[in-house]
């Protein structure tokens, strides 16, 4: 269908499907022969060049390179590169770094974007710079807003396609994602609903605000204290005592680079 597995899972679990998804599914239902034998479906209303992966194809052609040329340069198969260019599959960070190098493109442009949905919010893909005026020294770009259940797991942009967008300011990690905080353990400074800008590409240090996921499935937004092989997660709300665990019990710790609170 040309959709990432994560998006199909969200639809199966109750998310309202996009018009593009519905059209693709209708084609499957109407197909007179097995769908995998049908030609690829191209939506002319959504030009590929408007997506981060589409820029790869445009830049390759601009340099006069064929897919075979790019395959030799990167060491990846031609078919794999074609699927990435057409948006059928995601790309690993390793491949994106190679493409950025050989196509002379900014890495942030390739890593900081999402192919699906092609447009979000006011018509911007993830990683795009919104057409708004900011004060000198302030930058803005659209990043994915994850659910709390996904907090502490995001490691690559391939895992966060198809999410609601959030406008972040002065975001310093090209892989940054946003998470809406749940619970009152960090009140009053960070009430429930606070948006945390998470930096998957950074290493968490003692004293940082972090979102952590433990082996038992617990997801926490806390202040981190590191003591040898132990992590202590500290709440700002005094009714919640600190929790100390061994590093082996922690699946992932993501530092928080900034927060945002809606003012009604």
N, C-alpha and C positions, 0 to 999 in steps of 0.2 A: 504493500500500500504506500510505501514511501514515508512511513511514520516511524519514529523511534519507539522501542518497546515500552519505555516509561509512559509515553502519552497514551498508547493503547491500553495499558493497565489502568491509567486514571479514568479513561472512558468506561472501561468494564466495571469500575468501582463507583460509577455514578456521576462523573464529571460530564457536563454538557459538551457534546462533540462540536467541533468547528464545522463550518459549512464545507470546507475542503475535505474533512474526514468523511462527512456524510456522502459527498459526491463519489469519493473513492470506494466507499462501502457499497453504494448503489451499483457501481460498475461491476463489483464482484458478484452481486446477486443476479445481475442481468447477463453475465458472461455465458455464452453457449458452450464454451469449452473451459477446462480448468484454467483458473485465472493466471497461474504462473506461466501459461503459454501465451497470454495476451501481451501486446506491446505495452511499453511503459506509458503511464498517463502523465501528460504534461499540462499544467494549468497555465494557460497563456496570460491569465489575469494577474499572476504573481511572478514577475520576471525574476529569474534566478540571480541576475546581476545585483539585485537589491539585497541579497543575503551575504553574510560573511564568506560562506563557501563559494558562492558565485563569483566573488572577487578573485578567487584563485584562478578560475577558468579565464576570466577577462585578462588578468595579468599574464598568464601563460601565453595567451594568444598575442598579447601586446609585445612580448619578447620573442615571438616567432618560434615558440617551442611546441612540439607535439607531445601527446601523452607518453609516447615511447621515450622521448628525450627526458621528460620529467621522471619517468620510471628509472632510467639509468642514473640520473642525478641523485635520487632519493633512496634507491634500493628497494622501492615498493613496486608491486605488480601494477601493470597498466589498468587492469580491471578495478583494483582497489582505489586507485586515484580517480578513475572515472566515476565511481560511486560517490566519492567524497565531493567531487566537483558538482555533481547533479543533486547533491543533498539527500541521497538515498541512505547514506550511513554517516556516522560521526567520524571524527578523526582524533587519534591519540595526540597527547602533547608532544611526543617525540616526532610524529609526522608533521605536526604544525610547525615545529621549530625548523625542520628540514625545509619545508615549503617556504617559510619566511626567509630563510637563508638563500635558497637558490632562486627565488622569485624576487628577492630584494623588496620584501614587504614588511611592514611593522608587525611584530609578533602579536602585540596587543590587538591589532585589527582582526587577526584570525582567531585568537583565543577568547576575546571579549565579545562574542556574538552568538546569536541563536538563529538557526534556519527556520524553525517552526515554533510558534506561528511567525510568519514572515513579518507581520506588523503588529505592534502592541501599543497600548496607550494612545498617544497622539500620532501614531504612525511611525514609531521608531523600533528597530530591532535591538535586542540586547547588545550593549556595548556602544551603541550609537550615542553621539552627543546631541541632546535635545536642542531644538531651536529656541532657546530662551536666553535672556540676558542675565549675566551673573556679574558680581562685583569683581574687580581686578584680583587675580590670584585664586579665584574660585572656579573650579571646573565641575561639569555635571555630565552624567551618563546613566543610561538605563541598565539595571541589573536585575536578575531573576529574584523573585520573592518566594522562598520555599515555605512549606508547611513545617510546623513544629516537629512532626514525626520524622522529617527528613533532616532536621538539624543535626549537625555533628557527623554527617556521612558524606556530604558533597566534596568531591576531590577533583572533578574534571567537568568542563563545560558540557561534555556529552551527557552527563547525568542530570542536567538541569534545563534541558529544552522543554518548551511547552508550559512555562510557568508565567504567572502574572508578573508584570514588570514593576519595578520600583525605581524612582529617580534618586540616585545617590550623588552626593557632592564631595569633591576632593577624594575620590576613591583611589587608593594607591596600589591595590592588587588587581591585576587584570582578570583574575578568577573570582573576584568578590561576588558574594551572594548576600541577600537580605533575609532575615528570619524575624517573624513576629513573636515576641516573647510571651510565654504563658506562665501563669502562677504569680504569687506575691512574695517570693523569697528574696527579691532584690528591691522591694519597696522600702522607703518611699522614693528613692532616687530613680529607679527604673520600674515603673508600674506595669502591670499586665497590658499588653498591646504595644509596648515599646518596640520599635524596629531596630534590630542589631545588624550592623554591616559586618559580615564575617569575611576573614581573609584566609582562605584555604592554602594559599601559597606561602604563608608566613609561619614561623615556628612560635608556639606559645611559650612565654617566659613567666617566671614567678612574678606575681603582682599584676598580671594581665587579667582583664575581663575575658572570659572564654565561654564557649558552648562546648560541652563535652558529652560524649556518649560512652556509657559503660557496657561491659559484656552482658549485664542483666537486662539491657534495653533502656535503662534510665537515660534521659536527656536532661542536662542541667545548664542553666546560665548562672555562673558563679564567678567569684574572684579566686584565681589560682595561686596556691602557695606550693612550691616544690621543695621537698626535703629528702635528698638522696633518692631512694627508689619509691618514695611515697608522694602522692598528690593529695593535697588538702583543698577541698572546695568550700569556700566561705560565702555565706549569705550576708546581705546587708540588713535583712529583717531579723532582729534579735530572737524571734521565736523559733528560728531554724538553726540548730547547732551545726558547726562545721562537720564535714564528712571527709574522712581520710581513707584512701584506698591505695593499694599497691599499683604501680604503673602497669603491671600485667593485666589488671582488671579494666583498663581504659582502652577502648577501641579507637577513639579519635578525639583530639582536642584541637579546636579551631579558635584562634585569637579573634577578638572583636575589635575592629578598627575604628568604630564609631557607632553612635546611637541616634535615633530620631524619635520624637514623640509628637503625635498628632495633638494640635491645640484646637479644641472645638470652641 
